[in-house]
């Protein structure tokens, strides 16, 4: 009787049809005797080996990608020599990109590099306060060893070193005097005190600003700040500091809303988002919430954050309601509603991100190195033109893009047309081409404007502070905490974008004045306006001091 797959030696794997040996095969006697069964078994084994080989190749590719992501360099820049290897195969675009890289390296003189990165010890800044410590010889050493006479000072050697004075807390005692009419003994009036950001709060504006910056810029959770304060001799609980943060966010809400209004008036807004876990009330676990960043143009140089309890389009739709300019984001489907005038209510133009397109081709380099490098070469040409446009006015920038960038885009479009039929739709190269084709209108919109950026990297950099902080404090305690974090991130990152060297100084001043500032004067507290007023005040002080010196010199007899 011929052996079949139902014999005691072999059965079938469920769902695969492949034979499975029930007991260990030690020699040829354990194998089936039927030739047809043996052939079928071999065919099944070969099919299984092919599947395993394909699976191993895919896993090896994924492993290579993960190793490059977490252990390799993060920059997407490529070596010009690597592109030059494919110059003959890939055409003029890659060769030109490699030539541009080599030419830029040759144009940069070594002396210029040394001036940009000076070596050696840097001078200590002159604005730091100086404490003079004099070092003299002990009186017992003043006698001259040669003649016995007392030695005198004939000169000095001066050196400086930086020293750190540990942070110290001081107490400000507010004394408000009361006044009354002495003849009649009535009409009593007490001198007003400034309203702080939080009513009856123990902390002053400077301490509050320090706690805010420590958590949302230095990424120190409040429990670590609690330990730091304890080392300095003061016991401030983490729950107290959490209450301070919530109170400061509430006090700064008018400034936040004013930034929001200014950003919505921008002609171009960049946006990006990420996950911020939020504690689920009553469950003791977290769920995914969303934190979104919105970056205005040069007319509204602020970086605003918004927290939403869900990671859907409801948060961006609520925050961007009334927008009528250009929105630049990645090609996520949740942004599609903004570009449908009937659904959103206003006309919003879409601008794409070439950095995202380039990343798709970066992922395709292992499977299709020649085509991926060719596409990257074309994109590098676009970025080379953007390097030339840096520092130009918007009009000159638009003229350069219309003349040169559109020509490169036409070449890239023609090249994609030639390789698209040969790219498998589900391959990484096919996905990269499909991404560019699907978003071509949005990706090329910047070439007709001097205001739109070539990519969305600025808003991606804006979301990074929250991502770094998230690794330390892990989650938001509730929705109110997430909204407070969004307000405080907005204050700090907007101050940094306006080139305020120490956001803590600006934040302390705003906290001290915000509750006493009428609504029509809140604009003076915005970081760009605050910095301008501060610089003008310094200029006026210098001019007044110069005038006083000149007036005094004119009165002196000659």
Buried (B, 14 or more C-beta within 10 A) or exposed (E): EEBEBEBEBBEEEEEEEBBEEEEEEEEEEEBBEBEEBEEBBEEBEEEBEEEEEEEEEEEEBEEEBEEBEEEEEEEEEBEBEEBBBBBEEBBEBBBBBBBBBEEEEEEEEEEEEEEEEEEEEEEEEEEEEEEEEEEEEEEEEEEEEEEEEEEEEEEEEEEEEEEEEEEEBEEEEEEEEEEEEEEEEEEEEEEEEEBBBBEEBEBBBBBBBBBBBBBBBEBBBBEBBBEEBEEEEEEBEBEBBBEBBBBBBBBBBBBBEBBBEBBBBBBBBBBBBBBBBBBEEEEEEBBEBBBBBBBBBEEBBBBBBBBBBEBEBEBBBEBBEEBBBBBBBBBEEBBEBBBEEEEBEEEBBBBBBBBBBBBBBBBBBBBBEEBBBBBBBBBBBBBBBBEEBEEEEEEEBBBBBBEBBEEBBEBBBEBBEEBBEEBEEEEBBBBBBBBBEEBBEBBBBBBEBBBBBBBBBBBBBBBEBBEEBBEEBEBBBBBEBBBBBBBBBBBBBBBBBBEBEEBBBBBBBBBBBBBEBEEEEBBEBBBBEBBEEBEEEEEEEEEEEEEEEEEEEEEEEE
